[in-house]
Amino acid sequence: MAKGILEVLLVDAKGLSDSDFLAGKIDPYCMIQYRSQEHKSSTKHGAGKNPVWNETFRFTVNGSDLQHSLVLKLWDYDTFSRDDYIGEAKINVTDLIAIGMEKGYKEQHPAKYSVVLADKSYCGEIKVGISFRAN
């Protein structure tokens, strides 16, 4: 059974699709989900297609599931209407958690992941670092 803390470093994003045709630059934020847990990054007002966050989020791992994945959904904050969905990245962390359980700690340095829509069309990239510490 995997038990510990999964830490996610949300670094930045590049080349995000622009959904604000009339309003100017997009105001991106990221919803990070691990199983039933969810965290929201800060909104980068006016950051446009290349926001920088450098924010860290922690998730409790407590389960025997064989599959573990993070889902990062990118949104464009809108003041007077519904926020616009930009796309998402899915990151499989099963091996990272397994090695972390075996060795006590495992880190994956920040890497780039494609941000895509449901039809897998490319919408930009997101850079994320991940670590797991067993307890």
Number of C-alpha atoms within 10 A of each C-alpha: 10 18 17 19 19 23 17 20 18 22 18 17 24 18 15 22 20 17 18 15 8 6 8 11 16 26 24 30 24 24 15 23 17 18 13 6 11 15 15 14 17 13 16 18 15 13 14 20 20 18 22 17 18 13 13 15 15 17 19 15 21 12 11 10 9 10 10 18 13 19 17 25 20 25 20 25 19 15 8 6 7 9 15 17 15 22 24 25 20 16 14 12 18 15 13 20 27 19 16 23 19 12 11 14 18 20 16 13 11 17 12 16 17 20 25 21 15 8 6 11 11 16 21 21 23 26 19 22 17 22 20 27 20 19 13
